[in-house]
Amino acid sequence: MDYINAFWVGGLICALVQILMEKTKMMPGRIMVLLVCTGAALGAIGVYAPFQEYAGAGASVPLLGFGNTLWKGVKEAVETEGFLGIFKGGFQASAVGICAALVFAYLASLIFQPKMKK
């Protein structure tokens, strides 16, 4: 049942974002920022943890999950280190994912040819 919940919740998030892209004039970058901020806000008010418990990877993998991870990292760092935790908590919590994205993007740039002509 965990796989089914992850599939339909993740699909619903993607479908809602696709509708947002089609029906508004928002640029994709702004929609991505909106998703990250929404995930952080839902984490701050305590709604995201039960949602993630129910949906599993369907809630933790999309950008909503990234925003929630940033929020949790900042919250923990502020509790342990005070004001400076605001600036480094999010980076510590999401460092593995950011490094993996950078490494795989670099490898993809070595493998694939660019589509743009100079």
N, CA, C and O atoms as CSV, one atom per row, in Angstrom:
chain,resi,resn,atom,element,x,y,z
A,1,MET,N,N,0.808,-1.193,0.000
A,1,MET,CA,C,0.000,0.000,0.000
A,1,MET,C,C,0.853,1.260,0.000
A,1,MET,O,O,0.426,2.306,-0.488
A,2,ASP,N,N,2.081,1.156,0.558
A,2,ASP,CA,C,2.973,2.315,0.585
A,2,ASP,C,C,3.295,2.794,-0.825
A,2,ASP,O,O,3.341,3.997,-1.080
A,3,TYR,N,N,3.517,1.859,-1.734
A,3,TYR,CA,C,3.848,2.231,-3.111
A,3,TYR,C,C,2.667,2.920,-3.796
A,3,TYR,O,O,2.848,3.878,-4.549
A,4,ILE,N,N,1.475,2.430,-3.532
A,4,ILE,CA,C,0.283,3.026,-4.152
A,4,ILE,C,C,0.080,4.453,-3.647
A,4,ILE,O,O,-0.199,5.358,-4.433
A,5,ASN,N,N,0.218,4.652,-2.339
A,5,ASN,CA,C,0.069,6.003,-1.790
A,5,ASN,C,C,1.133,6.945,-2.334
A,5,ASN,O,O,0.835,8.091,-2.670
A,6,ALA,N,N,2.369,6.472,-2.422
A,6,ALA,CA,C,3.440,7.316,-2.962
A,6,ALA,C,C,3.154,7.665,-4.419
A,6,ALA,O,O,3.387,8.795,-4.848
A,7,PHE,N,N,2.651,6.699,-5.175
A,7,PHE,CA,C,2.390,6.929,-6.591
A,7,PHE,C,C,1.271,7.946,-6.802
A,7,PHE,O,O,1.428,8.881,-7.588
A,8,TRP,N,N,0.148,7.775,-6.112
A,8,TRP,CA,C,-0.967,8.686,-6.393
A,8,TRP,C,C,-0.730,10.075,-5.806
A,8,TRP,O,O,-1.164,11.064,-6.396
A,9,VAL,N,N,-0.054,10.177,-4.661
A,9,VAL,CA,C,0.221,11.498,-4.092
A,9,VAL,C,C,1.249,12.241,-4.945
A,9,VAL,O,O,1.066,13.421,-5.247
A,10,GLY,N,N,2.320,11.563,-5.331
A,10,GLY,CA,C,3.314,12.191,-6.199
A,10,GLY,C,C,2.720,12.582,-7.538
A,10,GLY,O,O,3.034,13.645,-8.073
A,11,GLY,N,N,1.866,11.733,-8.081
A,11,GLY,CA,C,1.201,12.051,-9.341
A,11,GLY,C,C,0.257,13.223,-9.215
A,11,GLY,O,O,0.157,14.048,-10.123
A,12,LEU,N,N,-0.443,13.301,-8.082
A,12,LEU,CA,C,-1.350,14.424,-7.853
A,12,LEU,C,C,-0.577,15.740,-7.742
A,12,LEU,O,O,-1.005,16.762,-8.279
A,13,ILE,N,N,0.554,15.713,-7.050
A,13,ILE,CA,C,1.386,16.921,-6.954
A,13,ILE,C,C,1.845,17.347,-8.338
A,13,ILE,O,O,1.770,18.526,-8.686
A,14,CYS,N,N,2.318,16.392,-9.129
A,14,CYS,CA,C,2.776,16.715,-10.489
A,14,CYS,C,C,1.631,17.233,-11.357
A,14,CYS,O,O,1.817,18.172,-12.130
A,15,ALA,N,N,0.464,16.635,-11.236
A,15,ALA,CA,C,-0.682,17.084,-12.030
A,15,ALA,C,C,-1.106,18.501,-11.646
A,15,ALA,O,O,-1.426,19.312,-12.516
A,16,LEU,N,N,-1.110,18.799,-10.348
A,16,LEU,CA,C,-1.464,20.149,-9.911
A,16,LEU,C,C,-0.455,21.186,-10.400
A,16,LEU,O,O,-0.828,22.294,-10.784
A,17,VAL,N,N,0.805,20.823,-10.381
A,17,VAL,CA,C,1.835,21.741,-10.890
A,17,VAL,C,C,1.686,21.925,-12.396
A,17,VAL,O,O,1.860,23.033,-12.905
A,18,GLN,N,N,1.371,20.859,-13.106
A,18,GLN,CA,C,1.165,20.972,-14.554
A,18,GLN,C,C,-0.019,21.870,-14.866
A,18,GLN,O,O,0.046,22.678,-15.792
A,19,ILE,N,N,-1.102,21.741,-14.108
A,19,ILE,CA,C,-2.252,22.627,-14.289
A,19,ILE,C,C,-1.856,24.072,-14.005
A,19,ILE,O,O,-2.258,24.983,-14.730
A,20,LEU,N,N,-1.074,24.280,-12.959
A,20,LEU,CA,C,-0.597,25.627,-12.635
A,20,LEU,C,C,0.242,26.199,-13.776
A,20,LEU,O,O,0.132,27.383,-14.097
A,21,MET,N,N,1.072,25.369,-14.382
A,21,MET,CA,C,1.901,25.834,-15.499
A,21,MET,C,C,1.057,26.166,-16.728
A,21,MET,O,O,1.340,27.129,-17.441
A,22,GLU,N,N,0.030,25.373,-16.971
A,22,GLU,CA,C,-0.797,25.563,-18.161
A,22,GLU,C,C,-1.771,26.736,-18.025
A,22,GLU,O,O,-2.013,27.455,-18.994
A,23,LYS,N,N,-2.322,26.928,-16.848
A,23,LYS,CA,C,-3.397,27.900,-16.662
A,23,LYS,C,C,-2.927,29.281,-16.207
A,23,LYS,O,O,-3.712,30.229,-16.228
A,24,THR,N,N,-1.687,29.414,-15.803
A,24,THR,CA,C,-1.177,30.715,-15.382
A,24,THR,C,C,-0.013,31.110,-16.278
A,24,THR,O,O,0.470,30.314,-17.084
A,25,LYS,N,N,0.419,32.328,-16.127
A,25,LYS,CA,C,1.570,32.810,-16.892
A,25,LYS,C,C,2.845,32.770,-16.059
A,25,LYS,O,O,3.829,33.431,-16.388
A,26,MET,N,N,2.824,31.989,-14.978
A,26,MET,CA,C,4.013,31.894,-14.127
A,26,MET,C,C,5.106,31.117,-14.847
A,26,MET,O,O,4.836,30.119,-15.516
A,27,MET,N,N,6.324,31.577,-14.707
A,27,MET,CA,C,7.470,30.894,-15.289
A,27,MET,C,C,7.804,29.667,-14.436
A,27,MET,O,O,7.517,29.657,-13.239
A,28,PRO,N,N,8.404,28.637,-15.033
A,28,PRO,CA,C,8.712,27.414,-14.274
A,28,PRO,C,C,9.590,27.661,-13.052
A,28,PRO,O,O,9.408,27.009,-12.023
A,29,GLY,N,N,10.529,28.579,-13.146
A,29,GLY,CA,C,11.381,28.872,-11.997
A,29,GLY,C,C,10.597,29.408,-10.820
A,29,GLY,O,O,10.878,29.058,-9.674
A,30,ARG,N,N,9.626,30.246,-11.087
A,30,ARG,CA,C,8.800,30.787,-10.010
A,30,ARG,C,C,7.905,29.722,-9.400
A,30,ARG,O,O,7.639,29.740,-8.198
A,31,ILE,N,N,7.445,28.805,-10.218
A,31,ILE,CA,C,6.630,27.700,-9.704
A,31,ILE,C,C,7.482,26.803,-8.816
A,31,ILE,O,O,7.013,26.326,-7.783
A,32,MET,N,N,8.727,26.571,-9.210
A,32,MET,CA,C,9.611,25.748,-8.385
A,32,MET,C,C,9.886,26.419,-7.038
A,32,MET,O,O,9.896,25.752,-6.004
A,33,VAL,N,N,10.108,27.726,-7.047
A,33,VAL,CA,C,10.311,28.455,-5.793
A,33,VAL,C,C,9.042,28.392,-4.943
A,33,VAL,O,O,9.121,28.243,-3.723
A,34,LEU,N,N,7.889,28.504,-5.571
A,34,LEU,CA,C,6.618,28.404,-4.855
A,34,LEU,C,C,6.485,27.038,-4.179
A,34,LEU,O,O,6.023,26.954,-3.041
A,35,LEU,N,N,6.881,25.981,-4.863
A,35,LEU,CA,C,6.796,24.635,-4.284
A,35,LEU,C,C,7.730,24.484,-3.089
A,35,LEU,O,O,7.340,23.926,-2.063
A,36,VAL,N,N,8.959,24.978,-3.213
A,36,VAL,CA,C,9.916,24.877,-2.106
A,36,VAL,C,C,9.414,25.671,-0.905
A,36,VAL,O,O,9.468,25.186,0.226
A,37,CYS,N,N,8.929,26.880,-1.141
A,37,CYS,CA,C,8.418,27.706,-0.043
A,37,CYS,C,C,7.166,27.088,0.585
A,37,CYS,O,O,6.978,27.169,1.798
A,38,THR,N,N,6.320,26.480,-0.224
A,38,THR,CA,C,5.131,25.809,0.299
A,38,THR,C,C,5.516,24.631,1.185
A,38,THR,O,O,4.925,24.430,2.246
A,39,GLY,N,N,6.506,23.850,0.750
A,39,GLY,CA,C,6.976,22.741,1.572
A,39,GLY,C,C,7.545,23.211,2.895
A,39,GLY,O,O,7.306,22.590,3.931
A,40,ALA,N,N,8.300,24.309,2.871
A,40,ALA,CA,C,8.847,24.857,4.120
A,40,ALA,C,C,7.729,25.376,5.018
A,40,ALA,O,O,7.757,25.167,6.230
A,41,ALA,N,N,6.750,26.048,4.429
A,41,ALA,CA,C,5.639,26.584,5.229
A,41,ALA,C,C,4.805,25.455,5.835
A,41,ALA,O,O,4.407,25.534,6.997
A,42,LEU,N,N,4.541,24.413,5.058
A,42,LEU,CA,C,3.779,23.275,5.590
A,42,LEU,C,C,4.546,22.574,6.706
A,42,LEU,O,O,3.949,22.096,7.671
A,43,GLY,N,N,5.869,22.514,6.572
A,43,GLY,CA,C,6.683,21.949,7.645
A,43,GLY,C,C,6.661,22.813,8.891
A,43,GLY,O,O,6.645,22.298,10.009
A,44,ALA,N,N,6.662,24.127,8.703
A,44,ALA,CA,C,6.672,25.052,9.840
A,44,ALA,C,C,5.384,24.978,10.656
A,44,ALA,O,O,5.413,25.123,11.878
A,45,ILE,N,N,4.263,24.756,9.989
A,45,ILE,CA,C,3.003,24.685,10.737
A,45,ILE,C,C,2.678,23.263,11.197
A,45,ILE,O,O,1.662,23.038,11.854
A,46,GLY,N,N,3.541,22.307,10.852
A,46,GLY,CA,C,3.381,20.949,11.350
A,46,GLY,C,C,2.483,20.048,10.536
A,46,GLY,O,O,2.088,18.985,11.017
A,47,VAL,N,N,2.148,20.436,9.322
A,47,VAL,CA,C,1.261,19.636,8.481
A,47,VAL,C,C,2.050,18.637,7.631
A,47,VAL,O,O,1.537,17.572,7.287
A,48,TYR,N,N,3.278,18.974,7.297
A,48,TYR,CA,C,4.010,18.166,6.329
A,48,TYR,C,C,4.451,16.806,6.877
A,48,TYR,O,O,4.476,15.829,6.129
A,49,ALA,N,N,4.796,16.722,8.150
A,49,ALA,CA,C,5.263,15.447,8.722
A,49,ALA,C,C,4.213,14.340,8.615
A,49,ALA,O,O,4.555,13.247,8.163
A,50,PRO,N,N,2.942,14.563,9.009
A,50,PRO,CA,C,1.955,13.493,8.832
A,50,PRO,C,C,1.681,13.192,7.360
A,50,PRO,O,O,1.443,12.044,6.986
A,51,PHE,N,N,1.716,14.234,6.530
A,51,PHE,CA,C,1.531,14.042,5.089
A,51,PHE,C,C,2.632,13.169,4.511
A,51,PHE,O,O,2.359,12.282,3.703
A,52,GLN,N,N,3.869,13.410,4.916
A,52,GLN,CA,C,4.995,12.613,4.438
A,52,GLN,C,C,4.948,11.192,5.001
A,52,GLN,O,O,5.334,10.242,4.321
A,53,GLU,N,N,4.485,11.047,6.216
A,53,GLU,CA,C,4.337,9.713,6.800
A,53,GLU,C,C,3.342,8.883,5.992
A,53,GLU,O,O,3.549,7.687,5.786
A,54,TYR,N,N,2.268,9.515,5.537
A,54,TYR,CA,C,1.253,8.821,4.750
A,54,TYR,C,C,1.744,8.526,3.332
A,54,TYR,O,O,1.578,7.410,2.840
A,55,ALA,N,N,2.349,9.523,2.672
A,55,ALA,CA,C,2.671,9.402,1.253
A,55,ALA,C,C,4.076,8.880,0.984
A,55,ALA,O,O,4.355,8.454,-0.137
A,56,GLY,N,N,4.951,8.895,1.949
A,56,GLY,CA,C,6.312,8.400,1.750
A,56,GLY,C,C,7.055,9.182,0.686
A,56,GLY,O,O,7.111,10.410,0.732
A,57,ALA,N,N,7.632,8.462,-0.281
A,57,ALA,CA,C,8.420,9.102,-1.330
A,57,ALA,C,C,7.578,9.987,-2.237
A,57,ALA,O,O,8.121,10.869,-2.902
A,58,GLY,N,N,6.286,9.778,-2.281
A,58,GLY,CA,C,5.425,10.643,-3.079
A,58,GLY,C,C,5.385,12.065,-2.563
A,58,GLY,O,O,5.047,12.991,-3.300
A,59,ALA,N,N,5.730,12.240,-1.290
A,59,ALA,CA,C,5.768,13.580,-0.704
A,59,ALA,C,C,7.189,14.064,-0.456
A,59,ALA,O,O,7.430,15.271,-0.443
A,60,SER,N,N,8.128,13.156,-0.260
A,60,SER,CA,C,9.485,13.582,0.077
A,60,SER,C,C,10.358,13.847,-1.139
A,60,SER,O,O,11.338,14.582,-1.029
A,61,VAL,N,N,10.043,13.281,-2.281
A,61,VAL,CA,C,10.879,13.458,-3.466
A,61,VAL,C,C,10.603,14.755,-4.222
A,61,VAL,O,O,11.562,15.384,-4.668
A,62,PRO,N,N,9.360,15.195,-4.396
A,62,PRO,CA,C,9.145,16.452,-5.129
A,62,PRO,C,C,9.731,17.658,-4.401
A,62,PRO,O,O,10.244,17.533,-3.289
A,63,LEU,N,N,9.653,18.808,-5.027
A,63,LEU,CA,C,10.217,20.026,-4.455
A,63,LEU,C,C,9.572,20.419,-3.131
A,63,LEU,O,O,10.189,21.127,-2.336
A,64,LEU,N,N,8.363,19.982,-2.883
A,64,LEU,CA,C,7.758,20.215,-1.574
A,64,LEU,C,C,8.607,19.575,-0.479
A,64,LEU,O,O,8.811,20.161,0.584
A,65,GLY,N,N,9.092,18.385,-0.746
A,65,GLY,CA,C,9.944,17.685,0.210
A,65,GLY,C,C,11.267,18.387,0.425
A,65,GLY,O,O,11.799,18.378,1.535
A,66,PHE,N,N,11.811,19.002,-0.628
A,66,PHE,CA,C,13.052,19.745,-0.490
A,66,PHE,C,C,12.854,20.953,0.420
A,66,PHE,O,O,13.704,21.246,1.261
A,67,GLY,N,N,11.747,21.644,0.254
A,67,GLY,CA,C,11.445,22.772,1.129
A,67,GLY,C,C,11.292,22.338,2.570
A,67,GLY,O,O,11.753,23.027,3.480
A,68,ASN,N,N,10.651,21.205,2.787
A,68,ASN,CA,C,10.493,20.683,4.138
A,68,ASN,C,C,11.845,20.287,4.735
A,68,ASN,O,O,12.085,20.514,5.921
A,69,THR,N,N,12.722,19.701,3.932
A,69,THR,CA,C,14.058,19.345,4.409
A,69,THR,C,C,14.838,20.591,4.811
A,69,THR,O,O,15.509,20.599,5.843
A,70,LEU,N,N,14.753,21.639,4.003
A,70,LEU,CA,C,15.410,22.895,4.357
A,70,LEU,C,C,14.875,23.424,5.684
A,70,LEU,O,O,15.646,23.851,6.544
A,71,TRP,N,N,13.559,23.394,5.849
A,71,TRP,CA,C,12.955,23.882,7.079
A,71,TRP,C,C,13.440,23.089,8.284
A,71,TRP,O,O,13.816,23.672,9.300
A,72,LYS,N,N,13.435,21.752,8.176
A,72,LYS,CA,C,13.868,20.932,9.310
A,72,LYS,C,C,15.325,21.205,9.656
A,72,LYS,O,O,15.684,21.263,10.832
A,73,GLY,N,N,16.170,21.374,8.634
A,73,GLY,CA,C,17.581,21.665,8.890
A,73,GLY,C,C,17.777,22.993,9.583
A,73,GLY,O,O,18.571,23.093,10.518
A,74,VAL,N,N,17.066,24.013,9.142
A,74,VAL,CA,C,17.169,25.334,9.765
A,74,VAL,C,C,16.647,25.280,11.203
A,74,VAL,O,O,17.254,25.855,12.106
A,75,LYS,N,N,15.541,24.600,11.412
A,75,LYS,CA,C,14.954,24.510,12.753
A,75,LYS,C,C,15.915,23.836,13.725
A,75,LYS,O,O,16.118,24.325,14.836
A,76,GLU,N,N,16.509,22.711,13.313
A,76,GLU,CA,C,17.446,22.002,14.186
A,76,GLU,C,C,18.702,22.820,14.451
A,76,GLU,O,O,19.205,22.845,15.574
A,77,ALA,N,N,19.213,23.492,13.414
A,77,ALA,CA,C,20.429,24.279,13.596
A,77,ALA,C,C,20.190,25.490,14.480
A,77,ALA,O,O,21.071,25.864,15.254
A,78,VAL,N,N,19.038,26.103,14.386
A,78,VAL,CA,C,18.727,27.248,15.251
A,78,VAL,C,C,18.606,26.792,16.706
A,78,VAL,O,O,19.027,27.503,17.618
A,79,GLU,N,N,18.035,25.615,16.920
A,79,GLU,CA,C,17.906,25.101,18.286
A,79,GLU,C,C,19.259,24.807,18.909
A,79,GLU,O,O,19.437,24.998,20.112
A,80,THR,N,N,20.228,24.339,18.105
A,80,THR,CA,C,21.530,23.963,18.661
A,80,THR,C,C,22.560,25.087,18.604
A,80,THR,O,O,23.398,25.197,19.499
A,81,GLU,N,N,22.512,25.924,17.563
A,81,GLU,CA,C,23.568,26.913,17.367
A,81,GLU,C,C,23.096,28.352,17.424
A,81,GLU,O,O,23.913,29.268,17.333
A,82,GLY,N,N,21.829,28.567,17.569
A,82,GLY,CA,C,21.320,29.925,17.665
A,82,GLY,C,C,21.136,30.584,16.303
A,82,GLY,O,O,20.799,29.928,15.317
A,83,PHE,N,N,21.362,31.872,16.272
A,83,PHE,CA,C,21.095,32.687,15.082
A,83,PHE,C,C,21.852,32.207,13.840
A,83,PHE,O,O,21.302,32.240,12.739
A,84,LEU,N,N,23.087,31.768,13.996
A,84,LEU,CA,C,23.870,31.322,12.829
A,84,LEU,C,C,23.282,30.082,12.174
A,84,LEU,O,O,23.569,29.804,11.010
A,85,GLY,N,N,22.470,29.342,12.900
A,85,GLY,CA,C,21.816,28.166,12.332
A,85,GLY,C,C,20.878,28.505,11.194
A,85,GLY,O,O,20.602,27.659,10.344
A,86,ILE,N,N,20.381,29.744,11.167
A,86,ILE,CA,C,19.508,30.170,10.070
A,86,ILE,C,C,20.234,30.050,8.736
A,86,ILE,O,O,19.640,29.678,7.724
A,87,PHE,N,N,21.514,30.368,8.747
A,87,PHE,CA,C,22.272,30.421,7.503
A,87,PHE,C,C,22.879,29.089,7.091
A,87,PHE,O,O,23.084,28.855,5.900
A,88,LYS,N,N,23.172,28.214,8.037
A,88,LYS,CA,C,23.836,26.972,7.655
A,88,LYS,C,C,22.999,25.708,7.812
A,88,LYS,O,O,23.383,24.658,7.297
A,89,GLY,N,N,21.875,25.778,8.504
A,89,GLY,CA,C,21.066,24.587,8.751
A,89,GLY,C,C,20.496,23.956,7.493
A,89,GLY,O,O,20.512,22.734,7.345
A,90,GLY,N,N,19.991,24.784,6.586
A,90,GLY,CA,C,19.432,24.260,5.345
A,90,GLY,C,C,20.468,23.600,4.470
A,90,GLY,O,O,20.197,22.591,3.819
A,91,PHE,N,N,21.673,24.180,4.455
A,91,PHE,CA,C,22.753,23.598,3.650
A,91,PHE,C,C,23.196,22.258,4.210
A,91,PHE,O,O,23.456,21.324,3.452
A,92,GLN,N,N,23.286,22.155,5.528
A,92,GLN,CA,C,23.688,20.890,6.131
A,92,GLN,C,C,22.654,19.797,5.892
A,92,GLN,O,O,23.009,18.648,5.631
A,93,ALA,N,N,21.387,20.151,5.981
A,93,ALA,CA,C,20.328,19.155,5.842
A,93,ALA,C,C,20.198,18.638,4.414
A,93,ALA,O,O,19.830,17.482,4.202
A,94,SER,N,N,20.493,19.476,3.450
A,94,SER,CA,C,20.282,19.074,2.052
A,94,SER,C,C,21.575,18.927,1.264
A,94,SER,O,O,21.538,18.870,0.035
A,95,ALA,N,N,22.711,18.866,1.939
A,95,ALA,CA,C,24.004,18.831,1.249
A,95,ALA,C,C,24.155,17.613,0.345
A,95,ALA,O,O,24.688,17.728,-0.759
A,96,VAL,N,N,23.703,16.470,0.788
A,96,VAL,CA,C,23.864,15.252,-0.017
A,96,VAL,C,C,23.082,15.361,-1.321
A,96,VAL,O,O,23.600,15.026,-2.387
A,97,GLY,N,N,21.855,15.824,-1.243
A,97,GLY,CA,C,21.031,15.960,-2.449
A,97,GLY,C,C,21.575,16.998,-3.402
A,97,GLY,O,O,21.564,16.790,-4.616
A,98,ILE,N,N,22.050,18.112,-2.877
A,98,ILE,CA,C,22.613,19.165,-3.728
A,98,ILE,C,C,23.890,18.672,-4.401
A,98,ILE,O,O,24.084,18.904,-5.594
A,99,CYS,N,N,24.764,17.996,-3.655
A,99,CYS,CA,C,26.005,17.456,-4.244
A,99,CYS,C,C,25.699,16.426,-5.323
A,99,CYS,O,O,26.331,16.431,-6.380
A,100,ALA,N,N,24.744,15.549,-5.072
A,100,ALA,CA,C,24.382,14.549,-6.070
A,100,ALA,C,C,23.853,15.214,-7.333
A,100,ALA,O,O,24.193,14.792,-8.438
A,101,ALA,N,N,23.032,16.242,-7.191
A,101,ALA,CA,C,22.506,16.950,-8.358
A,101,ALA,C,C,23.629,17.599,-9.158
A,101,ALA,O,O,23.625,17.551,-10.388
A,102,LEU,N,N,24.578,18.196,-8.475
A,102,LEU,CA,C,25.702,18.834,-9.174
A,102,LEU,C,C,26.576,17.811,-9.895
A,102,LEU,O,O,26.972,18.026,-11.040
A,103,VAL,N,N,26.874,16.703,-9.227
A,103,VAL,CA,C,27.721,15.670,-9.847
A,103,VAL,C,C,27.035,15.067,-11.069
A,103,VAL,O,O,27.663,14.915,-12.117
A,104,PHE,N,N,25.766,14.726,-10.949
A,104,PHE,CA,C,25.071,14.114,-12.077
A,104,PHE,C,C,24.844,15.107,-13.216
A,104,PHE,O,O,24.853,14.720,-14.385
A,105,ALA,N,N,24.643,16.374,-12.887
A,105,ALA,CA,C,24.517,17.389,-13.940
A,105,ALA,C,C,25.829,17.538,-14.693
A,105,ALA,O,O,25.837,17.672,-15.916
A,106,TYR,N,N,26.936,17.515,-13.965
A,106,TYR,CA,C,28.241,17.608,-14.626
A,106,TYR,C,C,28.493,16.389,-15.511
A,106,TYR,O,O,28.960,16.529,-16.642
A,107,LEU,N,N,28.187,15.197,-15.004
A,107,LEU,CA,C,28.362,13.987,-15.814
A,107,LEU,C,C,27.475,14.016,-17.057
A,107,LEU,O,O,27.905,13.607,-18.135
A,108,ALA,N,N,26.265,14.489,-16.915
A,108,ALA,CA,C,25.374,14.594,-18.069
A,108,ALA,C,C,25.911,15.583,-19.085
A,108,ALA,O,O,25.753,15.377,-20.288
A,109,SER,N,N,26.544,16.653,-18.625
A,109,SER,CA,C,27.108,17.625,-19.560
A,109,SER,C,C,28.288,17.049,-20.325
A,109,SER,O,O,28.564,17.474,-21.446
A,110,LEU,N,N,28.984,16.093,-19.740
A,110,LEU,CA,C,30.095,15.446,-20.441
A,110,LEU,C,C,29.603,14.426,-21.461
A,110,LEU,O,O,30.235,14.226,-22.498
A,111,ILE,N,N,28.492,13.791,-21.174
A,111,ILE,CA,C,27.982,12.714,-22.030
A,111,ILE,C,C,27.180,13.238,-23.203
A,111,ILE,O,O,27.350,12.762,-24.326
A,112,PHE,N,N,26.315,14.202,-22.971
A,112,PHE,CA,C,25.375,14.655,-23.987
A,112,PHE,C,C,25.857,15.925,-24.670
A,112,PHE,O,O,26.536,16.753,-24.063
A,113,GLN,N,N,25.498,16.068,-25.938
A,113,GLN,CA,C,25.849,17.248,-26.710
A,113,GLN,C,C,24.846,18.362,-26.452
A,113,GLN,O,O,23.652,18.099,-26.308
A,114,PRO,N,N,25.319,19.604,-26.392
A,114,PRO,CA,C,24.362,20.702,-26.195
A,114,PRO,C,C,23.483,20.890,-27.419
A,114,PRO,O,O,23.911,20.645,-28.547
A,115,LYS,N,N,22.257,21.325,-27.190
A,115,LYS,CA,C,21.311,21.536,-28.286
A,115,LYS,C,C,21.439,22.918,-28.904
A,115,LYS,O,O,20.983,23.138,-30.025
A,116,MET,N,N,22.057,23.854,-28.184
A,116,MET,CA,C,22.149,25.225,-28.660
A,116,MET,C,C,23.372,25.384,-29.579
A,116,MET,O,O,24.451,24.869,-29.287
A,117,LYS,N,N,23.188,26.087,-30.662
A,117,LYS,CA,C,24.279,26.379,-31.605
A,117,LYS,C,C,24.844,27.751,-31.275
A,117,LYS,O,O,24.108,28.655,-30.880
A,118,LYS,N,N,26.124,27.899,-31.436
A,118,LYS,CA,C,26.751,29.197,-31.197
A,118,LYS,C,C,26.775,30.018,-32.454
A,118,LYS,O,O,27.268,31.146,-32.445
